[in-house]
């Protein structure tokens, strides 16, 4: 598919995204989108016993708010610093120092 471009007589190719797999059998038996090479197949999923325990204990929910964290933890101070930088940048946006 060739789309018209603004150049002089040059035709631009429009980029297409990856094909979306809708096969339910393949979606439940393979790790779709993990293969980074142009050629090759997506790797098949293994049994849950073959994966490390920490993989199933990951917190995949929304990030915790500052009030939910323990003030003695490293993640509390990291988030506090990040929020302070965001606030400072918002306040000084457009101002010259």
C-alpha positions as CSV (number, residue, x, y, z in Angstrom):
1,X,0.0,0.0,0.0
2,X,1.4,3.3,-1.1
3,X,0.2,6.6,0.2
4,X,0.7,10.0,-1.5
5,X,3.4,12.1,0.2
6,X,4.1,15.8,0.1
7,X,7.5,15.2,-1.7
8,X,8.1,15.8,-5.4
9,X,7.0,12.7,-7.1
10,X,8.1,10.5,-4.2
11,X,5.6,7.9,-2.9
12,X,5.7,7.2,0.8
13,X,5.1,3.7,2.1
14,X,2.7,3.6,5.0
15,X,3.9,1.3,7.9
16,X,1.6,-1.5,9.0
17,X,1.6,-2.8,12.6
18,X,2.1,-6.5,13.5
19,X,-0.7,-8.9,12.7
20,X,-3.0,-9.6,15.7
21,X,-3.5,-13.3,16.5
22,X,-7.1,-14.2,17.2
23,X,-6.6,-18.0,17.5
24,X,-7.6,-19.0,21.1
25,X,-5.6,-22.2,21.1
26,X,-2.4,-20.4,20.1
27,X,-3.1,-17.5,22.6
28,X,-3.4,-20.0,25.5
29,X,-0.4,-22.2,24.5
30,X,2.2,-19.7,23.3
31,X,3.8,-16.5,24.6
32,X,2.5,-14.2,21.9
33,X,4.7,-11.2,20.9
34,X,7.8,-12.4,22.7
35,X,9.7,-13.4,19.6
36,X,11.8,-10.3,18.6
37,X,13.1,-11.7,15.4
38,X,11.5,-11.4,11.9
39,X,11.8,-15.1,11.4
40,X,10.9,-17.8,14.0
41,X,8.0,-18.7,16.2
42,X,6.7,-17.5,19.5
43,X,7.9,-19.8,22.3
44,X,5.4,-22.2,23.8
45,X,4.3,-21.7,27.4
46,X,5.7,-24.1,30.0
47,X,3.9,-25.6,33.0
48,X,3.6,-23.3,36.0
49,X,6.0,-25.5,38.0
50,X,8.8,-24.7,35.6
51,X,8.7,-20.9,36.3
52,X,10.2,-19.4,39.5
53,X,7.9,-18.6,42.4
54,X,8.6,-14.8,42.4
55,X,7.1,-14.6,38.9
56,X,3.6,-15.3,40.3
57,X,4.1,-12.9,43.3
58,X,4.7,-9.8,41.2
59,X,2.4,-6.9,42.0
60,X,0.8,-6.1,38.6
61,X,-1.9,-3.7,40.0
62,X,-1.8,0.1,40.0
63,X,1.2,1.7,41.7
64,X,0.8,2.4,45.4
65,X,0.2,5.9,46.6
66,X,2.6,7.7,48.9
67,X,0.2,7.3,51.9
68,X,0.1,3.5,51.4
69,X,3.9,3.1,51.7
70,X,5.9,2.8,54.9
71,X,8.0,6.0,55.6
72,X,11.0,3.8,56.5
73,X,11.1,2.0,53.1
74,X,13.3,2.9,50.2
75,X,10.3,2.9,47.8
76,X,8.6,5.6,49.9
77,X,11.6,8.0,49.6
78,X,12.0,7.2,45.9
79,X,8.4,8.1,45.2
80,X,8.5,11.2,47.4
81,X,11.5,12.5,45.5
82,X,9.8,11.7,42.2
83,X,6.6,13.5,43.2
84,X,8.6,16.5,44.4
85,X,10.4,16.7,41.1
86,X,7.0,16.6,39.2
87,X,5.7,19.3,41.4
88,X,8.8,21.5,41.0
89,X,8.7,21.1,37.2
90,X,5.0,22.0,37.1
91,X,5.5,25.1,39.2
92,X,8.5,26.2,37.1
93,X,7.2,25.4,33.7
94,X,7.7,28.3,31.4
95,X,9.8,30.3,34.0
96,X,13.5,31.0,33.3
97,X,15.8,30.4,36.2
